[in-house]
Amino acid sequence: MAAAAESGARGWLGGGSPRPGSPTSSPELGAGSRSRSGPGSGPGSGPERSGARPPVPAAPSHSFRKVTLTKPTFCHLCSDFIWGLAGILCDVCNFMSHEKCLKHVKIPCTSVAPSLVRVPVAHCFGPRGLWKRRFCSVCRKGLEAPGLRCEVCELHVHPDCVPFACSDCRQCHQDGHRDHDAHLHHWREGILPSGARCELCRKTCGSSDVPAGVRCEWCGVQAHSVCSAALAPECTFGRLRTLVLPPACVRLLSRNFSKMHCFRIPESAAPEPGDGEDSADGSVSAGPGREVGAPESGKQTLKIFDGSDAMQRNHFRVVTVPRLARSQEVLEAALRAYYIPEDPQGFQLQAVPTPAQPGHTAAAGKVWSAGPSEEEGCRAAPEAWVLRALPRTQEILKIYPAWLKLGVAYVSIRVTPQSTARSVVLEVLPLLGCQAEGVEGFQLVEVHMGSRQVQRTVLADEEPVLDRLREIRQTSLRQMSQTRFYVAENSVLAPRISLFVGGLPPGLSPQEYRSLLDEAVASKAALVTVSHVYSAQGEPLQTEARSGQRSPSEQAGQPRPLASPRWGPRGAVVLDVACFAEAERLYMLVRDTAVRGRPLTALVLPEVLHTKLAPDCRPLLVFVNPRSGGLKGRDLLCSFRKLLNPHQVFELTSGGPLPGLHVFSQVPCFRVLVCGGDGTVGWVLAALEDVRHRLACPEPAVAILPLGTGNDLGRVLRWGAGYSGEDLFSVLLSVDEADAVLVDRWTILLDAHEPAGGEDSEADAEPPKIVQMSNYCGIGIDAELSLDFHQAREEEPGKFTSRLHNKGVYVRVGLQKISHSRSLHRALRLQVEQQEVELPSIEGLIFINIPSWGSGADLWGSDSDSRFEKPRMDDGLLEVVGVTGVVHMGQVQSGLRSGIRIAQGSYFRVTLLKATPVQVDGEPWVQAPGHLIISAAGPKVHMLRKAKQKPRKAGPPKDARADGAPAPEGDPK
């Protein structure tokens, strides 16, 4: 039995130079392991003393051979062109190198990469797409066909390579399994632009031709794979350190939930790779070389299965071998196809009978092994073979400790037919320095490190370990290479899962919400408690015209009736569930349940450990509306998840702003970034106003990434006319450097005297509604054009993907209204500060709070006027302006004229004498006759205005508390 292998002081387990391509990790060294470059070995050089730095193997487990080059080829290490006709190629992972670079290779082969993962974390693969200049992390070839990428890290793979990908995604939270105190770099290879420069040697380290160079996916440090070992192992999150929510400060017990559920990522409807999406004949791939065409003359293609599960699913890999190849060559090719680095002497190929000959015992019994006397070629050999491991009477098993700060990567022990899980634990504990501990307090845990999900299974005390290993290999040899065994403390983990349930009726008590959920999903009272109640969650303005349904009058050729507003608060609760199985059941049931005609929303929420946050940490809470900006929001979601912690990025179409605000409710200081149009910004500001009293940071400052059509508030705050693909890292730097300013918020009370259906409707008059306003409120022609635009967009949303096209539609609907006369001044009355104001002949009346209207136009104008004060966003006053029609509006937007100045004040009362179009911050509807009362909405909101100067490249933020400057905005008062 081998002794324990100790890691160095600089920490191959807890710190030091981690392995590029694995999460915060470096090779985990086993006892007595040797460094060699064959496919059956792993990296390492035997036991080491504490304090010594482990040597780096020259070629970690690659199977290199010299090849003749027939086309231009680049080195995967230095990215330089390989001159001449000879290169060094790994037969397993396709790593190509100069012969002179071979001794510097540190990137491990794909065959051993799973064994080097420090903390296994599953990936979140999105839908297929074309990713230019990206390379597969498994076979290292370019993604010329549609491939897959992880939504959380920069892993890219071919669909058929997904089963062989490492579970080496970023660790974004603590889940009770191998939670480490030190945060190390998370290196990813081959994602650098061609002009990237190494952090250490300052030479070019990126390439667009081959997967060269590494980058930390947290701090963004770039380096050669050789130079990365010389950098400090600890990651400080780089320039965005004050904006990132550290993984050590987030806790989420996610045993029964996939990573897609944990990060609130919609699951793709496409079948999973290797699970029914392959070719018609069931093939998955053509092995490492990916040859799928007809074989060359003198060669033969064979179907290779790796176990019983693959045969049941008909998932195989294809290898091409010479027709006269010996059994040893065929077996080695089959092992390479499944990235299995073990000695071929322990395996054999068994023939699989064809469906047409199920009883063909001669073919089924044919066996190819790696015996030295086997000289038979594969001429006339069966087409399909299954790769099997030979029976073993004993085996060396690696056992990993599941606790922290131990200094040991793993220990190796010998298991025999008499070895049980209990005996293995009893043998391992003294090697791990736990002689005084009782075996009753520990258990043996089997961990399957799949690329999509990491599964943990506790083995029974009397279960034979050797039989379990044989069973895993019988099912899938690939699965065996992705399986580990941990010794874990047998402590009962008290589960506590927070589930957000939205879309409930508003205004109910906790007991009423509990009864409602009991009736809808039969929640168990002993395991589920209602921890938080949000009885009035605001939603964005919506009109019935947005439904996309054509009314009978429209189908008859009559014009579509203008709709009344149809919005209102919705209730939401947060459930604390004390059982993993019950939490999973409730989550799945709630997502398929509707209450009073509205579907419910279910989200798994993490817990932010706010006491662990650094004093200068000011994490950024990001809200993205994926429907804004020509669907640019979907790409922004993925990019922000990779730049920040995914737990601080929220999609507004899944529960609105409330889930994010609840997660950040105890964070003492944070900022908000809203990615969307003016309506989306208003939605988030209204939600902030509703929950302000529940936040430890009651006044977080809000920045804007404008994605809408007008984006007037974003223009005023210098965030631009609209996002057009700028580097998001620079955007985040600008948010960090932005200055906090105050902006007035206004409340509009809508008190309709008649129902919106018209005079003939028998319905009662609608109750008063309250709307929040930040930018402007338009009545008349301005709102009518906006409503026509929204109706056109909802009927054909696929055409509204360009900001230029949207403005063209505005122009078209405006030209259609150019000759219409409404005499708006006769259809309403205006009171300012309790005084009646006589209106001129106008077609539109607009109340403005910011100096931007209609995509950047200055409606008030810059001329001085002794009757009014100079407008400001925070002066507590609104300006009232009139327009005479569509032509006047066009002149204002062209800068030729300004509006008709009517009044300025802080309290307004508008009486509508007939149904009139109204819009607030770009969201339109038709308001029934009645009153509109506009008044200040209490506290001003804190917004972030982009600084004029360029962001500093280094140094702490200017308002960091560590500098002794005044406390930043949002501190509790």
Secondary structure as GFF3:
##gff-version 3
##sequence-region A 1 973
A	DSSP	beta_strand	64	68	.	.	.	ID=ss1
A	DSSP	beta_strand	86	90	.	.	.	ID=ss2
A	DSSP	beta_strand	96	97	.	.	.	ID=ss3
A	DSSP	three_ten_helix	102	104	.	.	.	ID=ss4
A	DSSP	three_ten_helix	113	116	.	.	.	ID=ss5
A	DSSP	beta_strand	148	149	.	.	.	ID=ss6
A	DSSP	beta_strand	156	157	.	.	.	ID=ss7
A	DSSP	three_ten_helix	159	164	.	.	.	ID=ss8
A	DSSP	beta_strand	187	189	.	.	.	ID=ss9
A	DSSP	beta_strand	214	216	.	.	.	ID=ss10
A	DSSP	beta_strand	222	223	.	.	.	ID=ss11
A	DSSP	alpha_helix	225	228	.	.	.	ID=ss12
A	DSSP	three_ten_helix	238	240	.	.	.	ID=ss13
A	DSSP	three_ten_helix	247	249	.	.	.	ID=ss14
A	DSSP	beta_strand	250	251	.	.	.	ID=ss15
A	DSSP	alpha_helix	259	262	.	.	.	ID=ss16
A	DSSP	beta_strand	283	285	.	.	.	ID=ss17
A	DSSP	beta_strand	299	305	.	.	.	ID=ss18
A	DSSP	alpha_helix	308	313	.	.	.	ID=ss19
A	DSSP	beta_strand	316	322	.	.	.	ID=ss20
A	DSSP	alpha_helix	327	337	.	.	.	ID=ss21
A	DSSP	three_ten_helix	344	346	.	.	.	ID=ss22
A	DSSP	beta_strand	347	351	.	.	.	ID=ss23
A	DSSP	alpha_helix	361	364	.	.	.	ID=ss24
A	DSSP	beta_strand	367	369	.	.	.	ID=ss25
A	DSSP	beta_strand	384	389	.	.	.	ID=ss26
A	DSSP	beta_strand	395	401	.	.	.	ID=ss27
A	DSSP	beta_strand	411	415	.	.	.	ID=ss28
A	DSSP	alpha_helix	421	431	.	.	.	ID=ss29
A	DSSP	three_ten_helix	439	441	.	.	.	ID=ss30
A	DSSP	beta_strand	442	449	.	.	.	ID=ss31
A	DSSP	beta_strand	454	458	.	.	.	ID=ss32
A	DSSP	alpha_helix	465	475	.	.	.	ID=ss33
A	DSSP	alpha_helix	477	481	.	.	.	ID=ss34
A	DSSP	beta_strand	483	489	.	.	.	ID=ss35
A	DSSP	beta_strand	497	504	.	.	.	ID=ss36
A	DSSP	alpha_helix	510	521	.	.	.	ID=ss37
A	DSSP	beta_strand	528	537	.	.	.	ID=ss38
A	DSSP	three_ten_helix	544	547	.	.	.	ID=ss39
A	DSSP	alpha_helix	552	555	.	.	.	ID=ss40
A	DSSP	beta_strand	570	577	.	.	.	ID=ss41
A	DSSP	alpha_helix	580	591	.	.	.	ID=ss42
A	DSSP	beta_strand	594	595	.	.	.	ID=ss43
A	DSSP	beta_strand	598	599	.	.	.	ID=ss44
A	DSSP	beta_strand	601	605	.	.	.	ID=ss45
A	DSSP	beta_strand	607	608	.	.	.	ID=ss46
A	DSSP	three_ten_helix	610	612	.	.	.	ID=ss47
A	DSSP	beta_strand	620	624	.	.	.	ID=ss48
A	DSSP	alpha_helix	632	643	.	.	.	ID=ss49
A	DSSP	three_ten_helix	646	648	.	.	.	ID=ss50
A	DSSP	beta_strand	649	651	.	.	.	ID=ss51
A	DSSP	alpha_helix	658	663	.	.	.	ID=ss52
A	DSSP	beta_strand	671	676	.	.	.	ID=ss53
A	DSSP	alpha_helix	678	691	.	.	.	ID=ss54
A	DSSP	three_ten_helix	692	694	.	.	.	ID=ss55
A	DSSP	beta_strand	702	706	.	.	.	ID=ss56
A	DSSP	alpha_helix	712	716	.	.	.	ID=ss57
A	DSSP	alpha_helix	728	737	.	.	.	ID=ss58
A	DSSP	beta_strand	739	743	.	.	.	ID=ss59
A	DSSP	beta_strand	746	752	.	.	.	ID=ss60
A	DSSP	beta_strand	769	773	.	.	.	ID=ss61
A	DSSP	beta_strand	776	780	.	.	.	ID=ss62
A	DSSP	alpha_helix	781	795	.	.	.	ID=ss63
A	DSSP	three_ten_helix	797	799	.	.	.	ID=ss64
A	DSSP	alpha_helix	803	816	.	.	.	ID=ss65
A	DSSP	alpha_helix	824	827	.	.	.	ID=ss66
A	DSSP	beta_strand	828	832	.	.	.	ID=ss67
A	DSSP	beta_strand	835	837	.	.	.	ID=ss68
A	DSSP	beta_strand	844	848	.	.	.	ID=ss69
A	DSSP	beta_strand	878	883	.	.	.	ID=ss70
A	DSSP	alpha_helix	886	893	.	.	.	ID=ss71
A	DSSP	beta_strand	900	905	.	.	.	ID=ss72
A	DSSP	beta_strand	907	912	.	.	.	ID=ss73
A	DSSP	beta_strand	916	920	.	.	.	ID=ss74
A	DSSP	beta_strand	923	927	.	.	.	ID=ss75
A	DSSP	beta_strand	930	936	.	.	.	ID=ss76
A	DSSP	beta_strand	941	945	.	.	.	ID=ss77
A	DSSP	three_ten_helix	961	963	.	.	.	ID=ss78
###
